[in-house]
Amino acid sequence: MGVALCREMAKGTSPANTLNSVAGGWIEYYGAFFQSELIFMVHHLDKLLYRWVIRKYKKHGSNFKRADNWVRRVKSAMLNLFVHWSLLGA
């Protein structure tokens, strides 16, 4: 499913729209049946965001640390942007 999300995000659609629609369903399912797996799903979604940031903003190069810093800044400024961020209070 991660590859499909990356393709959607590469088309120019907003990553928030793409991830929120899919992540909402994942959270509903995993929250009901596999609550212990939610944290791994959240980390997986953040990794997808890192990859999107690296592709979108070339100044980050292939540096995951820079992408991580960018995502953390956005996360602290807009906690409700993504469903999985507001879920855990990141």
C-alpha positions in Angstrom: 0.0 0.0 0.0 2.9 2.3 0.6 3.9 2.4 -3.1 0.4 3.3 -4.1 0.3 6.2 -1.6 3.7 7.4 -2.9 2.4 7.3 -6.5 -0.7 9.3 -5.5 1.4 11.9 -3.7 3.8 12.1 -6.7 0.9 13.0 -9.0 0.8 16.4 -7.2 -2.1 15.7 -4.9 -1.8 16.9 -1.3 -0.1 14.3 0.9 -2.5 15.3 3.7 -5.5 14.4 1.5 -4.0 11.2 0.3 -2.7 9.9 3.6 -5.7 11.0 5.7 -8.2 9.1 3.5 -6.2 5.9 3.8 -4.8 6.3 7.3 -8.3 6.8 8.7 -9.3 3.3 7.5 -6.1 1.8 8.8 -6.6 3.4 12.2 -10.1 2.2 12.4 -9.1 -1.4 11.6 -5.9 -1.6 13.6 -7.5 0.3 16.5 -10.2 -2.4 16.7 -8.1 -5.5 16.2 -4.4 -4.7 16.6 -4.0 -1.8 18.9 -0.3 -2.7 19.5 0.4 -2.3 15.8 -0.8 1.3 15.6 2.6 2.7 16.6 4.3 0.8 13.8 1.7 2.0 11.3 2.3 5.6 12.4 6.1 5.2 11.9 5.5 3.7 8.5 3.3 6.7 7.5 6.0 9.1 8.7 8.6 7.2 6.6 6.3 7.7 3.6 6.2 11.4 4.4 10.1 11.5 4.6 10.3 10.0 1.2 7.8 12.5 -0.2 9.7 15.4 1.3 13.0 14.2 -0.2 11.4 13.9 -3.6 9.4 17.2 -3.4 12.1 19.4 -1.9 15.4 18.6 -3.7 17.5 20.7 -1.2 17.1 17.8 1.3 18.9 15.5 -1.1 18.7 12.0 0.0 19.2 13.0 3.6 16.6 11.4 5.9 17.7 13.5 8.9 16.9 16.7 7.1 13.6 15.3 6.0 12.9 14.2 9.6 13.7 17.7 10.8 11.3 19.2 8.3 8.5 16.8 9.2 9.1 17.5 12.9 8.8 21.3 12.3 5.6 20.8 10.4 4.3 18.4 13.0 4.9 20.8 15.8 3.3 23.7 13.9 0.2 21.8 12.5 -0.5 18.8 14.7 -3.9 18.2 13.1 -2.7 18.1 9.5 -2.5 14.3 9.4 -4.8 11.9 11.2 -2.0 9.8 12.6 -0.3 12.8 14.1 -3.4 13.9 16.0 -4.1 10.4 17.1 -0.9 10.0 19.2 -0.5 13.6 20.1 2.9 13.3 18.4 
